[in-house]
């Protein structure tokens, strides 16, 4: 079976992704961010004002304790489920510092053994358009390490898309100065995670760059073919939380080998495990040169609390990397 990230389309509709729609006549533009993708959001789609109000509400509840973030790990499910959690990561973004936002998301629908770049010029959100940084893209193309996504692949993939409105909101005060670098991350081997980490480390070293690592955590239940249970933890949802927080603790150590070993041992269904692996390897590369960095998780949530074997849930975690 192809090693695809867990497909949210198999989860309850409300936990699926928003739909991206191409705008007629704009060939290289990914279309409007719709709150009606997959028929799980209100119809008609959220207006820009409604979405803006939602984002402002969630961000107002979060504390900016780790600014300026150099990287964040953020969930990518429907905002009803993970918007409040995601806000804890985006609250650490400093728009006066950040100029380029690298968005690394896992491939949920297309088998991919490398990383891929978007064919688009612009991503549209109801807040404002986000321009793809084609200078950085040109540098990445030259390495020969990247494939090109098809437009349908780009439109269908929610792991990058779900970061766009929050990115736009976080960067709103400097919207004319920001560009984005979307990267679709395939099912990378450990050696490829190391290669991409090394390649991207020079960008992570630049204070003007922010890395957004798009990932949900445990997808638990028969529908996900994953029902790990540690009975010493009591209720199922507590076992899931314990498993996730074990992985989160390892990520906080910034050790890619320990994270790989954790995944091999527990097979936790962390859909963004490869983007996380790339980040950890980039950090490892920078640490060789004496860069002092630390990562802390700020929030953890579950879509629901599993109490019996018929239940299912998806976990969400938000955290930030800072350079000292």
Buried (B, 14 or more C-beta within 10 A) or exposed (E): EEBBBBBBBBBBEBBBBBBBBBEEEEEEBBBBBBBBBBEBBEEEBBEBEEBBEBBEEBBEEBEBEBBBBBBBBBBBBBBBBBBBBBBBBBBBBBBEBBBBBBBBBBBBBBEBEBBBBBBBBBBBBBBBBBBBBEEBBEBBEEEEEBBEBEBEBBBBBBBBBBBBBBBBBBBBEBBEEBBBBBBBBBBBEBEBBBBBBBBBBEBBBEEEBBBBBBBBBBBBBEEBEBEBBBEEBEEBBBBBBEBBBBBBEBBBEBBBEBBBEBBEEBEBBBBBBBBBBBBBBBBBBBEEEEBEBBBBBBBBBBBBEBEEEEBBBBBBBBBBBBBE
